[in-house]
Amino acid sequence: MPEFKAPLRDMRFVLHEVFDAPAMWARLPALADSIDTDTADAILEEAAKVTSHLIAPLNRSGDEEGAQWHEGRVTTPIGFKQAYATYIEGGWVGLSGNTVFGGMGMPKMLGVQFDEMLYGANSSFALYSALSSGACLALDAHASDALKNLYLPPMYEGRWAGSMCITEAHAGTDLGLIRTRAEPEADGSYKITGSKIFITGGDQDLTENIVHLVLAKLPNAPAGPKGISLFVVPKVLVNTDGSLGAANAVSCGSIEHKMGIKASATCVMNFDGASGWLVGEENKGLAAMFTMMNYERLSIGIQGIGCAEASYQSAVAYARDRIQGRAPTGALAPDKPADPIIAHPDVRRMLLGMKAMTEGGRAFASYVGQQLDLAKFSDDARERDSAQILVALLTPVAKAFFTDTGLESCINGQQVFGGHGYIREWGQEQLVRDVRIAQIYEGTNGIQALDLLGRKVLANEGAALHLFAREVRHFALHHESAYGGELLQALVRLEGLSSWLMERAKANANEVGAASVEYLHLFGYVAYAYMWSRMAAVARSRRDQDPSFYAAKLATAEFYFARLLPRTLSLEASIRAGSAPLYGLADEQF
């Protein structure tokens, strides 16, 4: 089975050539002195070594052994603890963290490349630090200075981990139904009582402590989501000097037995009067937690890209080596009894589809990372505001489209292998199992689609969409690209459907839910068309410098526009069919 190799050449192409990230970093005062082309490349090179040589080799063995639970304690698979110790020595948990508390302060554009490597190498391992990074982000944005100083340094260092405790057995998407309660104590702390399920990394043996961020309700809190508060609840209590004290009243009741990501512990967590401390304001916990959840949604989206890249690498190697039948045009390897299957049109269709969607996703993830960097670091208020609007608009697209198409790519990779793709030793069936969860957790993709269409497009009369569309239209009209016309046609289709849905939704509330998933996919294909137009423009201008690389980019762009972007036509037809066909059956007829 081929080993995972970080796609460094393509990552540098996206960062340095398509988006000219070093130029952007140079004009942002907070980044100008800490990151440049050479530094970014050095970090990417080291990240590639860590993910490819330290973490990827544990992927299959971790899947086979899985996380184990015994008498309330979780152990990770053999090799995970040692690898994690080496991993945190490099400061990887705090790569994009606040430098005031020990983070490296690197831009998110760089962080998304590292996230992709990590998920491509080993999704289960990646999740332990992904939750820590997100928890740090929420604490940094909303916690008091005392809590930040106490918790963030050891978390960025990786000695302590973080978890996100949201879901309850009866309350998933509808968080207003949670029952976990918080009782105020005389010393300013709170007693947290309740049970949470599906908690990634709720317990493990990798770190000295686990810092749980827990949603709970105070006495007499308003009903529904407006009555939710956020609390930091450590597994082990922390003394004022930062040393560890007694165990808190937090326990892991069990772990789930899952389809995939088996080396990641998915825990039932019980809080039996555990000591916790308020993060942010009372009854404003959901807004604070969404700081973490939005980070996690982009991260989980990138899981789709990473798994797709790993599947593609393996499928290409297999297709070059496996001989079956003859090419339609005649023998390509007359000295052999058959030709490599990469000669067959359908195999090429699958491989090119994987390549086009993975590379398009990589560019779009970098674009969203760019907006996050501008929203955080720009000293231009208007630029910050515009970037924040784009982040809000594009995050649900990134999470859902990356993972929906990531699963499609992994299934295609498995299909390239034929029967061997169904066999464990080749690795493809694990990638299919591992990536499948990404469409479900951190907000199912159906919820992401409702958020995009209902809240991010229709609720503000399309203002955020207009901002994105102006940028896309400007590029299509003012930059030399072979695909400007097709990009404009796709954009017009998206805008026209958006306006049509605004009117339809006023008369029938079912229209939003009926159209939302197809709408998100159509948006995703248009966004990728923008990315491929930008990549093709760069490749065309530099094709004499590295002919093979840039020719491959141009050929893949041609495939995207010819064979993948036309999917928007069928999506449009499905959307315009409206909600009526969904309600042709009475409930009892299903």
PyMOL commands that set and color helices and strands:
alter all, ss='L'
color gray80, all
select helices_A, chain A and resi 8-18+21-27+29-32+37-65+80-89+92-94+99-101+108-121+123-142+145-157+175-177+224-227+285-321+341-343+345-377+381-416+418-422+424-426+428-439+445-458+463-478+484-507+510-541+547-564+567-576+580-583+587-589
alter helices_A, ss='H'
color red, helices_A
select strands_A, chain A and resi 68-70+73-75+160-165+181-184+190-200+209-216+229-234+236-238+244-247+250-255+266-279
alter strands_A, ss='S'
color yellow, strands_A
deselect
rebuild
show_as cartoon
